[in-house]
Amino acid sequence: MARARYEQALPVYQEIGARLGEANCQLGLGDVAKGEKSWDQAGQFYQTALAAYRGIGIPLNIGLALRRLGSIAEAKGEPAAAISYYREALQIFETIGVKDAAYTREDLQRVQEKITGEQP
């Protein structure tokens, strides 16, 4: 049901040039794909959303997309990519001062511990 709603809304946002609405639909479609464990598809949606958020210039949303990309990389067994995404997201979250920084720090620590067996 969520996928259908996003898929219905996406072309409307595209037609009227509402880049934020389009990006939010892409992020939502990524969340749906992630829930279905369709990692590659989720990653594609998140990458598209990230590019749009960067173009619009919304730091919080950029960080959210990066964190989701980190979770996809982690799920795919790509720890180096996950760490890179999490670090970039963490830097943004700390700069703008949002609670997502704490969650992302935990994500980063979890991946680093898997690699090294110790805390960062």
C-alpha positions as CSV (number, residue, x, y, z in Angstrom):
1,M,0.0,0.0,0.0
2,A,2.8,2.4,0.9
3,R,4.6,1.6,-2.3
4,A,1.5,2.3,-4.4
5,R,1.0,5.7,-2.7
6,Y,4.6,6.7,-3.3
7,E,4.4,5.5,-6.9
8,Q,1.2,7.5,-7.4
9,A,2.6,10.7,-5.9
10,L,6.0,10.6,-7.6
11,P,4.9,11.5,-11.1
12,V,2.7,14.3,-9.7
13,Y,5.7,15.8,-7.9
14,Q,7.8,15.4,-11.0
15,E,5.2,17.0,-13.2
16,I,4.8,20.1,-11.0
17,G,8.6,20.4,-10.4
18,A,8.3,19.8,-6.6
19,R,11.8,18.5,-6.1
20,L,11.4,18.0,-2.3
21,G,8.2,16.0,-2.7
22,E,9.9,13.9,-5.4
23,A,13.0,13.3,-3.2
24,N,10.7,12.3,-0.2
25,C,8.9,9.8,-2.5
26,Q,12.2,8.3,-3.5
27,L,13.3,8.0,0.1
28,G,9.9,6.4,1.0
29,L,10.2,4.0,-1.9
30,G,13.7,3.1,-0.6
31,D,12.2,2.4,2.8
32,V,9.7,0.1,1.3
33,A,12.3,-1.7,-0.7
34,K,14.5,-2.0,2.4
35,G,11.6,-3.5,4.3
36,E,11.4,-6.1,1.6
37,K,15.2,-6.7,1.8
38,S,15.6,-5.5,-1.8
39,W,18.9,-4.0,-0.9
40,D,20.0,-2.9,-4.4
41,Q,16.6,-1.4,-5.2
42,A,16.6,0.4,-1.9
43,G,20.1,1.7,-2.5
44,Q,19.1,3.1,-5.9
45,F,16.1,5.0,-4.4
46,Y,18.2,6.3,-1.6
47,Q,20.9,7.5,-4.0
48,T,18.3,9.3,-6.1
49,A,16.9,10.9,-3.0
50,L,20.4,11.9,-1.8
51,A,21.2,13.6,-5.1
52,A,18.0,15.6,-4.9
53,Y,18.5,16.6,-1.3
54,R,22.0,17.7,-2.1
55,G,20.7,19.7,-5.0
56,I,18.0,21.3,-2.8
57,G,20.5,21.8,0.1
58,I,18.6,20.3,3.0
59,P,21.3,19.0,5.5
60,L,18.9,17.0,7.7
61,N,17.5,15.1,4.7
62,I,21.0,14.6,3.2
63,G,22.0,13.0,6.5
64,L,18.9,10.8,6.6
65,A,19.6,9.5,3.1
66,L,23.2,8.9,4.0
67,R,22.3,7.0,7.1
68,R,19.9,4.8,5.2
69,L,22.6,4.1,2.6
70,G,24.9,3.1,5.4
71,S,22.3,0.6,6.6
72,I,22.0,-0.8,3.1
73,A,25.8,-1.2,2.8
74,E,25.8,-2.8,6.2
75,A,23.1,-5.3,5.3
76,K,24.9,-6.1,2.1
77,G,28.1,-6.9,4.0
78,E,30.0,-3.8,2.8
79,P,31.4,-2.4,6.1
80,A,33.8,0.1,4.5
81,A,31.0,1.7,2.5
82,A,28.7,1.6,5.6
83,I,31.3,3.4,7.7
84,S,31.8,6.0,5.0
85,Y,28.1,6.8,4.8
86,Y,27.6,6.7,8.6
87,R,30.6,9.1,9.1
88,E,29.3,11.6,6.6
89,A,25.8,11.4,8.1
90,L,27.2,11.8,11.6
91,Q,29.2,14.9,10.6
92,I,26.0,16.5,9.3
93,F,23.9,15.5,12.3
94,E,26.5,16.8,14.7
95,T,26.8,20.1,12.8
96,I,23.1,20.8,12.8
97,G,22.6,19.4,16.3
98,V,20.0,16.7,15.9
99,K,19.3,13.6,17.9
100,D,20.0,11.4,14.8
101,A,23.7,12.0,15.7
102,A,23.4,9.6,18.6
103,Y,21.8,6.9,16.6
104,T,24.3,7.2,13.8
105,R,27.2,7.1,16.3
106,E,25.7,3.8,17.5
107,D,25.5,2.5,13.9
108,L,29.1,3.5,13.2
109,Q,30.3,1.9,16.4
110,R,28.4,-1.3,15.6
111,V,30.0,-1.7,12.2
112,Q,33.5,-0.8,13.5
113,E,33.2,-3.3,16.2
114,K,32.3,-6.0,13.7
115,I,35.4,-5.2,11.7
116,T,37.9,-4.8,14.6
117,G,36.3,-6.6,17.4
118,E,36.8,-3.6,19.6
119,Q,35.3,-0.2,20.2
120,P,36.4,2.7,18.0
